[in-house]
């Protein structure tokens, strides 16, 4: 059994925030893979289902971001899981928008949700880092993460969430490489023309000129040969 955590803040006011991309990822997984309806438990919203052969518990803490660890710790103790069984989906300022990375253990890099989880279960849990980009200056970070994704972000955001759902079973099986491949196929799909194609992919084929019917008599054709 695995416990997957999506980080965010509860309520409609925050639903579209960059800080809530962890909630968005779990919502897409639950919807696409036929998980049970969300229900209130462990100071959050919980849904259960299977990804491949693995039973997975999805949990969205509703304690607000900086107290997320309370909810995570309560659920982990109830199911008698270790930090190695926990995977946290969270926004990542240090990755470009649409980028995705998987990491096991490590620091919290100042992320309030991760900081709280560290305090309750330690640092040895997995993370799926979802890039949202950086506003450029640390003084703008709080306003940036608590603002909604822009309209211009919607295409890559949808591709990223679809890719996460596509690869969810691979992540559950422990194959983070195939999970990341599934994400990449959505976010940066391969071009239709392969790299080994010697012709220029963007150059349209030159149509052959249409052949005109030859209505000359056999004698006229023969005479043309001696001209």
C-alpha positions as YAML, in Angstrom:
chain: A
units: angstrom
residues:
- id: 1
  name: UNK
  ca: [0.00, 0.00, 0.00]
- id: 2
  name: UNK
  ca: [1.17, 3.50, -0.83]
- id: 3
  name: UNK
  ca: [0.11, 6.92, 0.41]
- id: 4
  name: UNK
  ca: [0.19, 9.70, -2.18]
- id: 5
  name: UNK
  ca: [-0.13, 13.25, -0.91]
- id: 6
  name: UNK
  ca: [-1.14, 16.27, -2.98]
- id: 7
  name: UNK
  ca: [-0.21, 19.61, -1.43]
- id: 8
  name: UNK
  ca: [-2.40, 22.69, -1.64]
- id: 9
  name: UNK
  ca: [-4.75, 24.93, 0.31]
- id: 10
  name: UNK
  ca: [-8.44, 24.07, 0.82]
- id: 11
  name: UNK
  ca: [-11.36, 26.07, -0.53]
- id: 12
  name: UNK
  ca: [-12.52, 27.58, -3.81]
- id: 13
  name: UNK
  ca: [-10.43, 30.71, -3.22]
- id: 14
  name: UNK
  ca: [-7.20, 28.74, -3.69]
- id: 15
  name: UNK
  ca: [-8.37, 26.06, -6.15]
- id: 16
  name: UNK
  ca: [-6.63, 27.57, -9.20]
- id: 17
  name: UNK
  ca: [-3.45, 28.67, -7.42]
- id: 18
  name: UNK
  ca: [0.00, 27.55, -8.53]
- id: 19
  name: UNK
  ca: [0.51, 26.33, -4.96]
- id: 20
  name: UNK
  ca: [-2.37, 23.87, -5.50]
- id: 21
  name: UNK
  ca: [-0.89, 21.91, -8.39]
- id: 22
  name: UNK
  ca: [-0.46, 18.92, -6.03]
- id: 23
  name: UNK
  ca: [-4.22, 18.85, -5.44]
- id: 24
  name: UNK
  ca: [-4.78, 19.10, -9.20]
- id: 25
  name: UNK
  ca: [-2.50, 16.12, -9.89]
- id: 26
  name: UNK
  ca: [-4.35, 13.87, -7.43]
- id: 27
  name: UNK
  ca: [-7.74, 14.98, -8.74]
- id: 28
  name: UNK
  ca: [-6.72, 13.98, -12.28]
- id: 29
  name: UNK
  ca: [-5.39, 10.59, -11.13]
- id: 30
  name: UNK
  ca: [-8.54, 9.84, -9.12]
- id: 31
  name: UNK
  ca: [-10.82, 10.81, -12.01]
- id: 32
  name: UNK
  ca: [-8.94, 8.95, -14.74]
- id: 33
  name: UNK
  ca: [-8.34, 5.74, -12.78]
- id: 34
  name: UNK
  ca: [-11.76, 5.22, -11.23]
- id: 35
  name: UNK
  ca: [-10.85, 5.88, -7.60]
- id: 36
  name: UNK
  ca: [-13.53, 5.93, -4.89]
- id: 37
  name: UNK
  ca: [-15.31, 9.23, -4.19]
- id: 38
  name: UNK
  ca: [-13.41, 11.67, -1.99]
- id: 39
  name: UNK
  ca: [-14.33, 11.56, 1.72]
- id: 40
  name: UNK
  ca: [-13.22, 13.49, 4.76]
- id: 41
  name: UNK
  ca: [-10.55, 11.74, 6.84]
- id: 42
  name: UNK
  ca: [-7.21, 12.54, 8.53]
- id: 43
  name: UNK
  ca: [-7.90, 16.30, 8.43]
- id: 44
  name: UNK
  ca: [-8.15, 16.09, 4.65]
- id: 45
  name: UNK
  ca: [-9.89, 14.53, 1.67]
- id: 46
  name: UNK
  ca: [-9.11, 10.87, 0.97]
- id: 47
  name: UNK
  ca: [-9.74, 8.56, -1.99]
- id: 48
  name: UNK
  ca: [-8.74, 4.91, -2.45]
- id: 49
  name: UNK
  ca: [-8.06, 2.90, -5.58]
- id: 50
  name: UNK
  ca: [-5.60, 0.75, -7.50]
- id: 51
  name: UNK
  ca: [-2.87, 1.66, -9.95]
- id: 52
  name: UNK
  ca: [-1.79, -1.51, -11.70]
- id: 53
  name: UNK
  ca: [-1.35, -4.05, -8.91]
- id: 54
  name: UNK
  ca: [-0.74, -1.45, -6.22]
- id: 55
  name: UNK
  ca: [-3.32, -0.16, -3.77]
- id: 56
  name: UNK
  ca: [-2.90, 3.60, -3.44]
- id: 57
  name: UNK
  ca: [-4.42, 6.02, -0.94]
- id: 58
  name: UNK
  ca: [-4.73, 9.59, -2.23]
- id: 59
  name: UNK
  ca: [-4.79, 12.33, 0.42]
- id: 60
  name: UNK
  ca: [-5.27, 16.09, 0.08]
- id: 61
  name: UNK
  ca: [-4.59, 17.70, 3.50]
- id: 62
  name: UNK
  ca: [-7.08, 20.43, 4.40]
- id: 63
  name: UNK
  ca: [-5.01, 21.88, 7.23]
- id: 64
  name: UNK
  ca: [-3.60, 24.62, 4.98]
- id: 65
  name: UNK
  ca: [-0.15, 24.24, 3.50]
- id: 66
  name: UNK
  ca: [2.02, 25.02, 6.50]
- id: 67
  name: UNK
  ca: [0.34, 22.32, 8.64]
- id: 68
  name: UNK
  ca: [0.19, 19.57, 5.99]
- id: 69
  name: UNK
  ca: [2.37, 17.26, 8.07]
- id: 70
  name: UNK
  ca: [-0.38, 16.81, 10.68]
- id: 71
  name: UNK
  ca: [-2.65, 15.16, 8.13]
- id: 72
  name: UNK
  ca: [0.15, 13.12, 6.52]
- id: 73
  name: UNK
  ca: [1.46, 11.84, 9.86]
- id: 74
  name: UNK
  ca: [-2.01, 10.82, 11.02]
- id: 75
  name: UNK
  ca: [-2.71, 8.85, 7.84]
- id: 76
  name: UNK
  ca: [0.73, 7.20, 7.83]
- id: 77
  name: UNK
  ca: [0.32, 5.98, 11.41]
- id: 78
  name: UNK
  ca: [-3.21, 4.70, 10.77]
- id: 79
  name: UNK
  ca: [-2.12, 2.56, 7.82]
- id: 80
  name: UNK
  ca: [1.16, 1.58, 9.55]
- id: 81
  name: UNK
  ca: [3.24, 2.86, 6.65]
- id: 82
  name: UNK
  ca: [6.84, 4.05, 6.56]
- id: 83
  name: UNK
  ca: [8.09, 7.31, 4.96]
- id: 84
  name: UNK
  ca: [9.31, 5.18, 2.02]
- id: 85
  name: UNK
  ca: [5.64, 4.40, 1.24]
- id: 86
  name: UNK
  ca: [4.76, 8.11, 0.97]
- id: 87
  name: UNK
  ca: [4.91, 10.16, -2.26]
- id: 88
  name: UNK
  ca: [4.24, 13.91, -2.15]
- id: 89
  name: UNK
  ca: [3.16, 15.90, -5.23]
- id: 90
  name: UNK
  ca: [4.07, 19.57, -4.85]
- id: 91
  name: UNK
  ca: [4.81, 22.79, -6.73]
- id: 92
  name: UNK
  ca: [8.48, 23.49, -7.44]
- id: 93
  name: UNK
  ca: [9.79, 27.02, -8.02]
- id: 94
  name: UNK
  ca: [13.20, 25.79, -9.14]
- id: 95
  name: UNK
  ca: [11.85, 23.90, -12.15]
- id: 96
  name: UNK
  ca: [10.61, 25.50, -15.36]
- id: 97
  name: UNK
  ca: [6.84, 25.40, -15.95]
- id: 98
  name: UNK
  ca: [5.75, 21.94, -17.11]
- id: 99
  name: UNK
  ca: [8.90, 20.16, -15.95]
- id: 100
  name: UNK
  ca: [8.54, 17.15, -13.65]
- id: 101
  name: UNK
  ca: [11.13, 15.40, -11.49]
- id: 102
  name: UNK
  ca: [10.98, 12.52, -9.01]
- id: 103
  name: UNK
  ca: [13.12, 12.60, -5.88]
- id: 104
  name: UNK
  ca: [13.55, 10.40, -2.81]
- id: 105
  name: UNK
  ca: [14.43, 12.13, 0.44]
- id: 106
  name: UNK
  ca: [16.35, 15.40, 0.77]
- id: 107
  name: UNK
  ca: [15.61, 18.86, 2.10]
- id: 108
  name: UNK
  ca: [12.46, 20.95, 1.90]
- id: 109
  name: UNK
  ca: [14.05, 23.98, 0.12]
- id: 110
  name: UNK
  ca: [11.86, 26.35, 2.10]
- id: 111
  name: UNK
  ca: [8.57, 24.85, 0.88]
- id: 112
  name: UNK
  ca: [6.15, 25.25, 3.81]
- id: 113
  name: UNK
  ca: [4.23, 22.07, 3.04]
- id: 114
  name: UNK
  ca: [7.37, 19.95, 2.86]
- id: 115
  name: UNK
  ca: [8.78, 21.66, 5.95]
- id: 116
  name: UNK
  ca: [5.69, 20.59, 7.91]
- id: 117
  name: UNK
  ca: [5.89, 17.02, 6.60]
- id: 118
  name: UNK
  ca: [9.57, 16.88, 7.60]
- id: 119
  name: UNK
  ca: [8.56, 17.81, 11.14]
- id: 120
  name: UNK
  ca: [6.02, 14.98, 11.37]
- id: 121
  name: UNK
  ca: [7.50, 12.04, 9.46]
- id: 122
  name: UNK
  ca: [11.12, 12.96, 8.69]
- id: 123
  name: UNK
  ca: [12.74, 13.52, 5.31]
- id: 124
  name: UNK
  ca: [12.83, 10.01, 3.79]
- id: 125
  name: UNK
  ca: [9.66, 10.24, 1.71]
- id: 126
  name: UNK
  ca: [9.36, 10.53, -2.08]
- id: 127
  name: UNK
  ca: [8.45, 13.67, -3.96]
- id: 128
  name: UNK
  ca: [7.09, 14.45, -7.40]
- id: 129
  name: UNK
  ca: [8.32, 17.98, -8.08]
- id: 130
  name: UNK
  ca: [6.04, 19.87, -10.46]
- id: 131
  name: UNK
  ca: [7.65, 22.91, -12.06]
- id: 132
  name: UNK
  ca: [5.80, 26.22, -11.92]
- id: 133
  name: UNK
  ca: [8.75, 28.53, -12.62]
- id: 134
  name: UNK
  ca: [10.07, 31.37, -10.46]
- id: 135
  name: UNK
  ca: [8.78, 34.97, -10.43]
- id: 136
  name: UNK
  ca: [12.35, 36.25, -10.53]
- id: 137
  name: UNK
  ca: [12.75, 37.66, -7.02]
- id: 138
  name: UNK
  ca: [12.23, 36.06, -3.61]
- id: 139
  name: UNK
  ca: [10.05, 38.97, -2.45]
- id: 140
  name: UNK
  ca: [7.50, 38.06, -5.14]
- id: 141
  name: UNK
  ca: [7.32, 34.34, -4.35]
- id: 142
  name: UNK
  ca: [4.40, 34.41, -1.89]
- id: 143
  name: UNK
  ca: [2.16, 36.39, -4.23]
- id: 144
  name: UNK
  ca: [3.22, 34.27, -7.18]
- id: 145
  name: UNK
  ca: [2.44, 30.84, -5.69]
- id: 146
  name: UNK
  ca: [-0.86, 32.10, -4.25]
- id: 147
  name: UNK
  ca: [-1.99, 33.44, -7.63]
- id: 148
  name: UNK
  ca: [-3.94, 31.44, -10.19]
- id: 149
  name: UNK
  ca: [-2.26, 29.94, -13.22]
- id: 150
  name: UNK
  ca: [-2.46, 32.35, -16.14]
- id: 151
  name: UNK
  ca: [-4.53, 31.54, -19.23]
- id: 152
  name: UNK
  ca: [-1.27, 31.10, -21.14]
- id: 153
  name: UNK
  ca: [-0.33, 28.30, -18.71]
- id: 154
  name: UNK
  ca: [-3.42, 26.19, -19.28]
- id: 155
  name: UNK
  ca: [-2.13, 24.14, -22.22]
- id: 156
  name: UNK
  ca: [1.11, 22.97, -20.62]
- id: 157
  name: UNK
  ca: [-0.64, 22.50, -17.27]
- id: 158
  name: UNK
  ca: [-3.26, 20.23, -18.81]
- id: 159
  name: UNK
  ca: [-0.56, 18.28, -20.65]
- id: 160
  name: UNK
  ca: [1.44, 17.88, -17.43]
- id: 161
  name: UNK
  ca: [-1.56, 16.62, -15.45]
- id: 162
  name: UNK
  ca: [-2.54, 14.20, -18.23]
- id: 163
  name: UNK
  ca: [1.02, 12.89, -18.35]
- id: 164
  name: UNK
  ca: [1.07, 12.35, -14.60]
- id: 165
  name: UNK
  ca: [-2.14, 10.35, -14.87]
- id: 166
  name: UNK
  ca: [-0.81, 8.38, -17.86]
- id: 167
  name: UNK
  ca: [2.27, 7.33, -15.93]
- id: 168
  name: UNK
  ca: [0.70, 6.90, -12.49]
- id: 169
  name: UNK
  ca: [0.73, 3.08, -12.59]
- id: 170
  name: UNK
  ca: [4.43, 3.11, -13.51]
- id: 171
  name: UNK
  ca: [5.19, 5.40, -10.59]
- id: 172
  name: UNK
  ca: [3.23, 3.11, -8.26]
- id: 173
  name: UNK
  ca: [5.26, 0.12, -9.48]
- id: 174
  name: UNK
  ca: [8.48, 1.96, -8.66]
- id: 175
  name: UNK
  ca: [9.51, 2.73, -12.24]
- id: 176
  name: UNK
  ca: [10.05, 6.49, -12.06]
- id: 177
  name: UNK
  ca: [11.82, 6.45, -15.45]
- id: 178
  name: UNK
  ca: [8.76, 5.20, -17.31]
- id: 179
  name: UNK
  ca: [6.59, 7.58, -15.30]
- id: 180
  name: UNK
  ca: [8.70, 10.53, -16.43]
- id: 181
  name: UNK
  ca: [8.62, 9.23, -20.01]
- id: 182
  name: UNK
  ca: [4.82, 9.26, -19.90]
- id: 183
  name: UNK
  ca: [4.87, 12.86, -18.70]
- id: 184
  name: UNK
  ca: [7.36, 13.86, -21.40]
- id: 185
  name: UNK
  ca: [5.20, 12.31, -24.14]
- id: 186
  name: UNK
  ca: [2.38, 14.67, -23.15]
- id: 187
  name: UNK
  ca: [4.41, 17.80, -22.44]
- id: 188
  name: UNK
  ca: [6.88, 17.47, -25.32]
- id: 189
  name: UNK
  ca: [5.51, 14.92, -27.81]
- id: 190
  name: UNK
  ca: [7.94, 13.66, -30.48]
- id: 191
  name: UNK
  ca: [7.74, 15.24, -33.92]
- id: 192
  name: UNK
  ca: [6.09, 13.21, -36.64]
- id: 193
  name: UNK
  ca: [9.24, 13.12, -38.78]
- id: 194
  name: UNK
  ca: [12.12, 11.10, -37.35]
- id: 195
  name: UNK
  ca: [15.65, 12.40, -36.96]
- id: 196
  name: UNK
  ca: [16.97, 9.90, -39.53]
- id: 197
  name: UNK
  ca: [14.76, 11.24, -42.31]
- id: 198
  name: UNK
  ca: [17.09, 12.68, -44.95]
- id: 199
  name: UNK
  ca: [14.47, 14.95, -46.46]
- id: 200
  name: UNK
  ca: [13.63, 18.25, -44.86]
- id: 201
  name: UNK
  ca: [10.43, 17.65, -42.89]
- id: 202
  name: UNK
  ca: [9.01, 21.11, -43.53]
- id: 203
  name: UNK
  ca: [9.66, 21.14, -47.30]
- id: 204
  name: UNK
  ca: [6.55, 20.23, -49.29]
- id: 205
  name: UNK
  ca: [7.02, 17.58, -51.96]
- id: 206
  name: UNK
  ca: [7.29, 19.07, -55.48]
- id: 207
  name: UNK
  ca: [4.48, 17.67, -57.59]
- id: 208
  name: UNK
  ca: [5.45, 16.02, -60.85]
- id: 209
  name: UNK
  ca: [4.27, 17.90, -64.01]
- id: 210
  name: UNK
  ca: [1.24, 16.32, -65.57]
- id: 211
  name: UNK
  ca: [1.99, 14.33, -68.77]
- id: 212
  name: UNK
  ca: [0.12, 15.53, -71.82]
- id: 213
  name: UNK
  ca: [-1.44, 13.01, -74.18]
- id: 214
  name: UNK
  ca: [0.57, 12.46, -77.43]
- id: 215
  name: UNK
  ca: [-1.94, 12.53, -80.30]
- id: 216
  name: UNK
  ca: [0.60, 12.51, -83.16]
- id: 217
  name: UNK
  ca: [0.49, 9.88, -85.90]
- id: 218
  name: UNK
  ca: [3.27, 7.22, -86.05]
- id: 219
  name: UNK
  ca: [4.73, 8.98, -89.14]
- id: 220
  name: UNK
  ca: [4.88, 12.34, -87.31]
- id: 221
  name: UNK
  ca: [6.64, 10.72, -84.34]
- id: 222
  name: UNK
  ca: [9.18, 9.08, -86.66]
- id: 223
  name: UNK
  ca: [9.87, 12.34, -88.47]
- id: 224
  name: UNK
  ca: [10.51, 14.13, -85.16]
- id: 225
  name: UNK
  ca: [13.33, 11.71, -84.41]
- id: 226
  name: UNK
  ca: [15.24, 12.87, -87.51]
- id: 227
  name: UNK
  ca: [14.82, 16.61, -86.87]
...
